[in-house]
Amino acid sequence: MSKKFISWNVNGIRAVLNKNFNEFFEEIDADIFAIQETKCQKDQVKLDLPGYYQFWNYAGKKGYSGTAIFTKNKPISFSHGLNIPEEEKLIDLDEVKIFHMSQDFIAADHGESDHGLIVEQMETEGRVITLEFSDYYFVTVYTPNSQNQLKRLDNRQVWNEAFRLYLEKLDAIKPVVVCGDLNVAHTEIDLKNPESNHMNAGFSDEERGDFSKLLDTGFIDTFRYFEPDVEERYTWWSYRTYARNRNAGWRIDYFLVSERFEDRLLKADILDQVMGSDHCPVLLEIVDE
């Protein structure tokens, strides 16, 4: 038996619903389906997904960021932001299949430093959902962009460190599956034009170094685990330059897993034939235990 996971930055759930989202969702029949950059608020979208529990995390700012996870199996517990899930917070999901995560929550304690305040602000942007299952945590993330001329690089690095430390805490309890738009192309084969993009947002030395540090903590980039040297496999293409027609893309969407999850890995893939967003979905299949 196996489990199938999907992650997709939809760049606006309302827009992709007018394209092919429902058809792809039904066809792929994932056990867990995570989306990022939903760009919606509660009551703006109602998805009818029979057989799935729905978890939504909205940004305080309208039309911005946001994440969601749809899962066939009921989790033990859940959280949003960089908070360790707590079982007592899990409502009776047998009665309520759709859970909307309010932004009126107490962020994880990051201290009173400037760094702590930066992370707390980013935690109001609907960027992280964590579900706890019996044998692993499942985390989806929409990582902040460093923006043009790297003007938010300092904030991004603060986030990178806080997120890495959060994953370390989870991993100390049980293995972790992490998915989402991490907004970084790790190596030169992870984007079409590495030389011209050096030090642009998503390919700065600092961002790439932070990603390496995350992997060194004890995580596996599952696509590279199966395809260590393959080139020209990307997950994002700029709309502005019609880059997808030329496959001038970046691989910035990932499934990462704890190293001790290695023996459960079956398949990782990039579903670059699926349209509807400037990103395409990524897939992970694992042994079901």
PyMOL commands that set and color helices and strands:
alter all, ss='L'
color gray80, all
select helices_A, chain A and resi 13-17+21-28+87-89+114-125+148-150+153-171+188-190+194-197+205-216+222-226+243-246+259-264
alter helices_A, ss='H'
color red, helices_A
select strands_A, chain A and resi 2-9+32-36+53-57+67-71+77-80+98-101+128-132+137-142+176-181+219-221+253-258+265-270+282-287
alter strands_A, ss='S'
color yellow, strands_A
deselect
rebuild
show_as cartoon
